[in-house]
Amino acid sequence: MINELPAPSNPETPAFLHIPVLGKEIITGLEIRENGHYLDTTVGGGGHSRLILSAAPNTRITAIDRDQDALTAAKNNLAEFGSRVEFVRSNFAEYNFPHNTFDGIIADLGVSSYHLDNPERGFSFRNEAELDMRMDRRQSLTAAEAINHWDEVELANVFFKYGEERLSRRIARRIVEKRPFHTTTELAEAISYSVPRKYRYGRIHPATRVFQALRIVVNDELKSLETLLEKAPNALVEGSKFAVISFHSLEDRIVKHSFKDSSLLKVLTKKPIIAQEEEIKDNPRARSAKLRIAESVINEQ
């Protein structure tokens, strides 16, 4: 889970910059090769793609993202590489993975710094904003729709399952009593006052897990991840690597078991690779990152 961090001093809408988490470990783990073709399933602002394109001569990237803001930023940030980058707007779960094509695949999961720092996207309770949380703003389901129209039991189940929130029923009851909610700050305040006083001023804001759960369910993140892990191995050239960075235990658990159970992959990381203190100092959001890498084995499908 990426916890809420202090808001940046500049209140203006942030640029979609992508500080690549575990960048050195990704380049080492993927074993970037000359003339290699790589798939970045979550290009964001293009941070990891830039590292791959710069790691060896004539590397190519197919860069996909469901968020148009991300693709626009990545096109600008990677413009110098020209035709070596192909951009595709798609949820990675819906991407048509071409068989036996890529020399490596990367997935950097979860919410980006841009999404958290940009108030208008509604991912964070640090600033007042509409309850949105859609990574792809073409879809109809928003956080407001879920909060204001789903019943109490369904909300409680979402908070418990996707946010691992122990007080899920209590919070859901309060939300149903006080709705409708229109802004992130209204919802966060209601959550704060639904939990015992001793939980209101802890290290993690009482709304953090609920906001994580809403984001996951609005974007169908875990189901999409399961689909990615099922489809992507078929697109790998034998001996190439599949690297996945997760940010909370729900994602990491799915990646761990999917790698282990796949007949097309050999696990290379018995334990996840985590960020070192130097990186965490420069990029605090790297603290939660876990990298798992698997190698493609004989693929005859």
C-alpha positions, 0 to 999 in steps of 0.5 A: 500500500502506498500511504498518503504523503505530505502534499507537494509545496506547489499547489498546481497540477503536477506534471506526470513525471515517473521516478522509476522504482527499483530501476537498477534492479529492473534493468539487471533483472530483465537482462536488457539485450541489444535489439531487444523488444520489451513490453511496458504494460504500465508506462506511466510517465515513461520512467522504466521505459527510458531506462530500458531504451537507454540500457542497450543499443536499438532496444524497442518498447511497446508502451501501454497504459489505460490513462490518456494523461500517462500516454501523453506524458510518456510520448513527450518524455520519450520523444527522443527515441522516435520509432523505437517506441510504440504507444498503445492505450489499453488496460493491460488485461485487455491487450492482445498479447502477441505470441512469442514476441517480447524479450522482457515484460514489466508491470509497475502496478498500483497508483502513480505519484501523479494520481495521488498528487493531482487533486482533480483525479480524486485518488487522494484525500489530501485535497478536496476533489470529486470522488473519481479514482478512474485510471481510465476516464472513459469508464462509467464507474467512479468512487462516488457511484460506489460510495453513494449507491452500493449497499452497506454490506457490499461496501463493508466487504469491499473495504475488508477484502481490498483494503484489509480494513478491520473496522470495515462494517463500522465504517460502511455503516457510517458512510451509509448514514451520512451519504451522499458524499461528493468530495474526497475530504467529506468522505475522509472526515466521515471515515475518521469519525467512524473509528475509535478516537485512538485510531484517528491520529495514528501513523496511517490516516483512518481513510487510507485503507478505504481509499485503497479499496475503492481505487482497486474496485473502481479500476478492477485492479486485482482481476486485471492483474490476474488476467495479465499474469495469465496472458503475458507469459505466452508473449515472452521469448524463451529465456526472457524475463517477466518483472512485476512491481507491486505495492501492497500484500494483495497484489504481491500475493497474487504475483507470487502464487501465479509465478509459482503455479505457471508452467511457462515460468521459472521463479527467479526471486524466492523472496521479493526484491525491495528498495534500499535505504538510499532509494527510499530516501530519494523516493519515499514511495519506493518503501512499499515496492516489491519486485518479483521476476520470473523467466520464460521456459519452453513455450510451445503454444 
